[in-house]
Amino acid sequence: MKRAAALTAAVATATVPLLALASPAMAQQPAKTAAVQTQVLDWLSLDALSGTALAQRVKELLGKGYVPSALNVTNATNPQYTSLWVKDTVGKVNVLQGLSATDLPKQIDQQVKSGFQPKLITGTGTGPSAVFAAVFEKTTQLAKSQLSMSKETFAKVNAEFTAAGYSIASLDVYGTVEKPLYAAVWVAGAATGAVQVTLGQTVEERGKELLAKTKQGLQPVLMAVEPGKLYTTVWSKGSATGLKEYLNLSKLTYTLKSAEMKALGYSPKILSAEDGVIASVWSKK
C-alpha cells in the first residue's frame, strides 16, 4: 500500500540557494546555460523527485517561505514528482503525495473539514495502480474537485461548474491513451471573459491552436500533458505577448531551457509532465 505523506507549515520569509533549474525546449537547437549563483529567488523548480525526496524538500521549502504553484506526478510504478515553487510569506498549505484513487477523496474530505480547500491535483497511471498528489490551501474560498472523469464527463462538469460561478484552477490528465481520465479543481469566482478548453491535441495541433487562440485574444492559463504525448489546454482572455511556451521537452532540455529563460528575465507560468515529456509556458517579468 502506498504511503501518503502530508506536510504542513505556515510559510516564513527566508533565503534559499539557487536550485538546478529546469525548463522546456521544443526547438531542437541546444539552449545556452546561465551562470548559477546563490541568491533569493521568487520561484524555483524541482524536477523528477521520488516521493521521499519530495517530502523532504516540501518540508524544507514550506519553512523557507515557498508554496507550490504547480505539481505533477508521473510514472505510477515508480512515482516521480515535478513541481514549481513561488515565494509566499502568507499562504498556508498542505502537500500530500503517494495517494491512491480511494485515498484521495477521503483526504479531500478531511482537508476541507480542517479548512483547507483543494488547490492542485495531479495523477498518473490507471485503475488501482494510479497514484495521486495534491496541494490544499487554507482559505475561505470555496472549491470543487472531481477525479476519474472521461472526456465527455469533464466537458459536462466543467460547463455546469462554470455556469454556477466557478472557474477551473487545476487540470491534469492521466489514465491511458485509449482512455484518458481528467482530474480538476474549480474555485468560486468566474474567470474574466470566455474560457475555452482544447483536449487531446498533438504537438502540431497544439501549435496551430496557439496561433488561432492568440488571434482571438486568448492565452493558455492551464495545460496538461496527457498519456501519448498529447496536450489539453485551458484558454482565457489575455494577451499572449511576452509569453513563450515549449512543448515535448526531455528532462535535459527542460533543465537547460529553464536556466536560459531565467537569464532572460522570464518566470514559469505553467508546468506539466507525463510519460517523460515536460511542457511549460513562461512569461516576461
Residue, then its C-alpha position, 0 to 999 in steps of 0.5 A: m500500500k502506498r504511503a501518503a505523506a502530508l506536510t504542513a507549515a505556515v510559510a516564513t520569509a527566508t533565503v534559499p540557494l539557487l536550485a538546478l533549474a529546469s525548463p522546456a525546449m521544443a526547438q531542437q537547437p541546444a539552449k545556452t546555460a546561465a551562470v548559477q549563483t546563490q541568491v533569493l529567488d521568487w520561484l524555483s523548480l524541482d524536477a523528477l523527485s521520488g516521493t521521499a525526496l519530495a517530502q523532504r524538500v516540501k518540508e524544507l521549502l514550506g519553512k523557507g517561505y515557498v508554496p507550490s504553484a504547480l505539481n505533477v506526478t508521473n510514472a505510477t510504478n515508480p512515482q516521480y514528482t515535478s513541481l514549481w515553487v513561488k515565494d509566499t510569506v502568507g499562504k498556508v498549505n498542505v502537500l500530500q503525495g503517494l495517494s491512491a484513487t480511494d485515498l484521495p477523496k477521503q483526504i479531500d474530505q478531511q482537508v476541507k473539514s480542517g479548512f483547507q480547500p483543494k488547490l492542485i491535483t495531479g495523477t498518473g497511471t490507471g485503475p488501482s495502480a494510479v497514484f495521486a498528489a495534491v496541494f490544499e490551501k487554507t482559505t475561505q474560498l470555496a472549491k470543487s474537485q472531481l477525479s476519474m472523469s472521461k472526456e465527455t464527463f469533464a466537458k459536462v462538469n466543467a460547463e455546469f461548474t462554470a455556469a454556477g460561478y466557478s472557474i477551473a484552477s487545476l487540470d491534469v490528465y492521466g489514465t491511458v491513451e485509449k482512455p484518458l481520465y481528467a482530474a480538476v479543481w474549480v474555485a468560486g469566482a468566474a474567470t474574466g471573459a470566455v474560457q475555452v478548453t482544447l483536449g487531446q491535441t498533438v504537438e502540431e495541433r497544439g501549435k496551430e491552436l496557439l496561433a488561432k487562440t492568440k488571434q482571438g485574444l486568448q492565452p493558455v492559463l492551464m495545460a496538461v500533458e496527457p498519456g501519448k504525448l498529447y496536450t489539453t489546454v485551458w484558454s482565457k482572455g489575455s494577451a499572449t505577448g511576452l509569453k513563450e511556451y515549449l512543448n515535448l521537452s526531455k528532462l535535459t532540455y527542460t533543465l537547460k531551457s529553464a536556466e536560459m529563460k531565467a537569464l532572460g528575465y522570464s518566470p514559469k507560468i505553467l508546468s506539466a509532465e507525463d510519460g517523460v515529456i515536460a511542457s511549460v509556458w513562461s512569461k516576461k517579468 
